[in-house]
Amino acid sequence: MRLYLDYNASTPVDEPVRDAMLACLDGSPGNASSSHQFGRAARARIDAAREQVAALVGVKPAQVIFTSGGTEANNLALHAVTAGRAPGRIAVTAIEHPSVLEPARQLQRSGWTLDLVGVDGQCRVTAETLQAGLHRETRLLSAMTANNETGVLQDLGLLAEAARRVGALFHTDAVQAAGKVALDFAASGAQLMTLSAHKMYGPQGVGALIVDPAVELVPLLSGGGQERGLRAGTENVAGIVGFGVAAELAASRLADRSARLRSLRERLEAGLARHPQIQVFARSAERLPNTVQLAVAGFDGEALLMQLDKAGIAVSSGSACSSGKTEPSHVLLAMGVDEPTARGAIRISLGKDTSEADIDALLRILQERIQWLARAGSAVGW
Ligand SMILES: Cc1ncc(COP(=O)(O)O)c(C=O)c1O
């Protein structure tokens, strides 16, 4: 069996995306900064992609800054509004992706005060946690639209209003939400939004920061003035073109894909509910239609992941590896989940090629493997 259930980690490139990218790699030599016909052709391809990405979130093409992915866009968002300013205060939620948390900690090391905004037991930022984490001096609030582990969607209106009240800019990392739920930049109330192509059936290594034109930004990369001086470097034309096509497909297929995913997830969760030792996290919160994070009482998530991998099923564990040690998910810990339970977490993320038969196979093998691990004595006696 070869069953991929890790779509939140990366998605396969859609066929029309691949075709459009291959057409860019046909031997045309153009650099989009050149004014001859070859350069103009490359520029035209980038311009078309910029329109497609802009349309996905309802902005003008000039508001799209292409980057090398979500990580760079998140770093740019935090850097762009803090660089060259006297250290002040920034706030990020405790459940952010490392590509927000790490630059935030870097700012902290250079003198900024960092406030971590907490979440409730269902992975939601609340009015209370915002009140505790935001201050009159807060310059920026960064809070993700959807969490990559639990899939929980935040109330963007609440976040934007809280940031506005203290005069802070609001950045949202929408990498996991884009293509899975409808997104509208203006309606989100954010001034900065991060996207990444490879989470929506586009290529790896390309993303974008969407910006409100009123926000003054300092670039992370300086050089040849590409992307209106906000992200220097010769453009990754094939990647950007692939991103454009992926964004267009994501918009046109969103309703069908998310309805199908939601029904598959219901099938999965109904099957999981038959096992009292399985706990699904943030079950009562509004979540992405494709994501289920769960723990099996008494089991180590990494061991279960390896067992499923042996059976040909790819899922993800919530843990992070640092200095050779497996750390429990910071997201689950922020939700108040105890450490042994957090260590047992695995994430199942469904996608366009997942079928009902796949869900049934997963449920069957999950049950077999849990029984096998219990018999083999691999269960950790928590
Ligand atoms: C929520 C979130 N933000 C940012 C990223 C980083 O994006 P990229 O892989 O394009 O650098 C990821 C990737 O896993 C993510 O899940």
The ligand as a MOL file (V3000), in Angstrom:
LIG
                    3D

  0  0  0     0  0            999 V3000
M  V30 BEGIN CTAB
M  V30 COUNTS 16 16 0 0 0
M  V30 BEGIN ATOM
M  V30 1 C 1.2940 27.3460 8.9590 0
M  V30 2 C 2.5380 27.3110 8.1550 0
M  V30 3 N 3.2350 28.4200 7.9490 0
M  V30 4 C 4.3540 28.4490 7.2180 0
M  V30 5 C 4.8650 27.2920 6.6570 0
M  V30 6 C 6.1280 27.3560 5.8720 0
M  V30 7 O 5.8780 27.4190 4.4880 0
M  V30 8 P 7.0040 26.9550 3.4520 0
M  V30 9 O 7.1160 25.4650 3.5670 0
M  V30 10 O 6.4750 27.4150 2.1170 0
M  V30 11 O 8.2530 27.6650 3.8170 0
M  V30 12 C 4.1770 26.0850 6.8510 0
M  V30 13 C 4.7090 24.8330 6.3010 0
M  V30 14 O 4.5510 23.7660 6.8630 0
M  V30 15 C 2.9880 26.1000 7.6110 0
M  V30 16 O 2.2850 24.9690 7.8340 0
M  V30 END ATOM
M  V30 BEGIN BOND
M  V30 1 1 1 2
M  V30 2 1 2 3
M  V30 3 2 2 15
M  V30 4 2 3 4
M  V30 5 1 4 5
M  V30 6 1 5 6
M  V30 7 2 5 12
M  V30 8 1 6 7
M  V30 9 1 7 8
M  V30 10 2 8 9
M  V30 11 1 8 10
M  V30 12 1 8 11
M  V30 13 1 12 13
M  V30 14 1 12 15
M  V30 15 2 13 14
M  V30 16 1 15 16
M  V30 END BOND
M  V30 END CTAB
M  END
